[in-house]
Amino acid sequence: MASIFSSIFSMFSGGGKSASAPAGVSSEPQPYGDCTIYAEPQKEGGQYRLAGRIEKTVDGEILVRNFIRADMFSSSDDAIECTVRKAQQIIDQNGPSLFSDGAKVRQV
C-alpha cells in the first residue's frame, strides 16, 4: 500500500528527475524558414518527453529558444517527429516576435 502512495507522490513531485538531465536522443538539424530546429527529446524512464530548441542567426549572433512540453512518447522516433512538428507550430504562431526581444537564450 505504501508503494502506491509513493508512486502517486512521485508523479506529482517530479519523481526525483532532474530538470537539467541531458537529452535522451537528438536528430539532425531541420531547417524551417529562416530557423533551424533541433529535436532533443528527453528520456524519462521508458519514455521520451517532447523537447527541443529553435535557433536563428540575427546580425551574426545565434539566438536560441528552448522548449519542453508534457507530451510523452514510447519511441524516440515518434518523439523526434512530434518535436519537429511542434517547433514548426511555434515558429508559425509566433512569427518574427519569437526572436524580437533579442535575448540570446529564452524558454518558450
C-alpha positions as a Python dict, from the first residue, in 0.01 Angstrom:
ca = {
    (1, 'M'): (0, 0, 0),
    (2, 'A'): (283, 238, 83),
    (3, 'S'): (434, 184, -261),
    (4, 'I'): (111, 306, -421),
    (5, 'F'): (127, 631, -224),
    (6, 'S'): (496, 661, -301),
    (7, 'S'): (425, 624, -674),
    (8, 'I'): (147, 882, -664),
    (9, 'F'): (366, 1123, -468),
    (10, 'S'): (648, 1074, -719),
    (11, 'M'): (416, 1165, -1008),
    (12, 'F'): (327, 1499, -851),
    (13, 'S'): (665, 1585, -704),
    (14, 'G'): (867, 1516, -1016),
    (15, 'G'): (982, 1172, -907),
    (16, 'G'): (1336, 1282, -844),
    (17, 'K'): (1400, 1355, -1210),
    (18, 'S'): (1638, 1637, -1277),
    (19, 'A'): (1505, 1915, -1498),
    (20, 'S'): (1857, 1962, -1628),
    (21, 'A'): (1901, 1600, -1728),
    (22, 'P'): (2073, 1563, -2063),
    (23, 'A'): (1860, 1498, -2366),
    (24, 'G'): (1800, 1131, -2432),
    (25, 'V'): (1823, 1148, -2810),
    (26, 'S'): (1873, 1402, -3081),
    (27, 'S'): (1826, 1421, -3454),
    (28, 'E'): (1979, 1604, -3744),
    (29, 'P'): (1903, 1978, -3751),
    (30, 'Q'): (1594, 2058, -3958),
    (31, 'P'): (1584, 2391, -4146),
    (32, 'Y'): (1246, 2562, -4137),
    (33, 'G'): (1209, 2908, -4284),
    (34, 'D'): (1498, 3115, -4153),
    (35, 'C'): (1529, 2899, -3839),
    (36, 'T'): (1691, 2568, -3753),
    (37, 'I'): (1506, 2309, -3543),
    (38, 'Y'): (1688, 2067, -3313),
    (39, 'A'): (1471, 1784, -3181),
    (40, 'E'): (1615, 1674, -2845),
    (41, 'P'): (1356, 1457, -2667),
    (42, 'Q'): (1445, 1382, -2306),
    (43, 'K'): (1445, 1020, -2192),
    (44, 'E'): (1238, 969, -1877),
    (45, 'G'): (1207, 613, -1764),
    (46, 'G'): (1099, 414, -2067),
    (47, 'Q'): (950, 712, -2248),
    (48, 'Y'): (1063, 1029, -2423),
    (49, 'R'): (944, 1382, -2340),
    (50, 'L'): (895, 1625, -2628),
    (51, 'A'): (1180, 1881, -2609),
    (52, 'G'): (1394, 2077, -2848),
    (53, 'R'): (1534, 2410, -2949),
    (54, 'I'): (1490, 2661, -3227),
    (55, 'E'): (1787, 2867, -3343),
    (56, 'K'): (1807, 3169, -3568),
    (57, 'T'): (2106, 3381, -3671),
    (58, 'V'): (2037, 3752, -3631),
    (59, 'D'): (2310, 4007, -3708),
    (60, 'G'): (2574, 3735, -3689),
    (61, 'E'): (2454, 3620, -3347),
    (62, 'I'): (2278, 3287, -3280),
    (63, 'L'): (1956, 3327, -3080),
    (64, 'V'): (1811, 3016, -2913),
    (65, 'R'): (1459, 2933, -2800),
    (66, 'N'): (1428, 2614, -2591),
    (67, 'F'): (1101, 2432, -2536),
    (68, 'I'): (983, 2135, -2330),
    (69, 'R'): (629, 2003, -2337),
    (70, 'A'): (434, 1749, -2133),
    (71, 'D'): (384, 1513, -2427),
    (72, 'M'): (542, 1168, -2376),
    (73, 'F'): (617, 905, -2641),
    (74, 'S'): (718, 540, -2623),
    (75, 'S'): (962, 565, -2915),
    (76, 'S'): (1235, 818, -2981),
    (77, 'D'): (1138, 836, -3349),
    (78, 'D'): (782, 942, -3260),
    (79, 'A'): (917, 1197, -3012),
    (80, 'I'): (1153, 1344, -3272),
    (81, 'E'): (881, 1365, -3535),
    (82, 'C'): (638, 1539, -3299),
    (83, 'T'): (911, 1770, -3166),
    (84, 'V'): (983, 1895, -3519),
    (85, 'R'): (610, 1950, -3582),
    (86, 'K'): (573, 2138, -3250),
    (87, 'A'): (873, 2358, -3331),
    (88, 'Q'): (724, 2439, -3673),
    (89, 'Q'): (399, 2530, -3500),
    (90, 'I'): (583, 2757, -3252),
    (91, 'I'): (762, 2932, -3540),
    (92, 'D'): (441, 2973, -3742),
    (93, 'Q'): (236, 3103, -3447),
    (94, 'N'): (496, 3347, -3316),
    (95, 'G'): (643, 3467, -3643),
    (96, 'P'): (905, 3742, -3611),
    (97, 'S'): (813, 3805, -3245),
    (98, 'L'): (975, 3473, -3147),
    (99, 'F'): (1316, 3640, -3162),
    (100, 'S'): (1217, 4009, -3145),
    (101, 'D'): (1332, 4060, -2784),
    (102, 'G'): (1693, 3993, -2884),
    (103, 'A'): (1755, 3763, -2586),
    (104, 'K'): (2028, 3511, -2668),
    (105, 'V'): (1854, 3222, -2492),
    (106, 'R'): (1493, 3201, -2379),
    (107, 'Q'): (1238, 2935, -2286),
    (108, 'V'): (919, 2930, -2500),
}
